[in-house]
Structure formats: structure tokens, C-alpha cells
Amino acid sequence: RFSGTFVGNAESTSPPPAATSPPSVAATLPAVPTIPVVPTIVGVPNTVAEGVLNPNEVKPPASGTRKARVLYDYEAADSTELALLADEMITVYSLPGMDPDWLIGERGNQKGKVPVTYLELLS
């Protein structure tokens, strides 16, 4: 037989096991300092490494420039690109980390990105 009185420790200050929350992942992992990493290419402004190209800030390489004949008219989509006219001759070069489908083109004092598929590269 059981009496109607529950015998237990009424003085307990700890919550029952079901009420405890699981330990957080942050509490179980050691603290590791984080260092932000910014890709940098020696000799190239950070704007190129971050995917934003301002053609007026880049300098042509000492070697590696080539002449190219423009095959088709090309309308620049924004100020970083160079508009092209079919049959004109421009100087082109690439930069480290740049999309291989594009080159930097120069015509006189104008400079900007140009699509490789619009060019015939000459030696």
C-alpha cells in the first residue's frame, strides 16, 4: 500500500533532468580567433582581386601586351568596359585573377574590359 504523501527532497534547487537544456555547441568548442582573409595579388590593386575593376587604375604589364583586331561591334555595358568597332586595332593584355573570357583593351587614352570572343589576337 502507498500512502497519499509523496516523500522526496522538497529542498532541491536543481531543476529536474528533463528541464535542463543541452549544452550549446559554442560552449563545447574551444575559442578560435578568426582573421579576415582578403585576396591580394602583388602589383595589382585590391579592386581587381575583389572582382571590381576600374580600368583607369590598372597599368599595362611591362611585357605581354598584344595587338588585336576587333571582329564585331561591341557596346560597353558599363564604364569598366571599352566600346569597340569592327576592324579597329587595339592593344590588349590580361591581369592576374581576371576572368579569362575578358582582356583589358586600350585605344589611345581609353581603357576598359573587352570580351575575347570579339577579338582576333595578333602576334
Summary of the structure (lengths in Angstrom):
residues: 123
radius of gyration: 32.4
end to end distance: 104.6
largest distance: 106.3
contacts: 227
relative contact order: 0.17
helix: 14%
strand: 23%
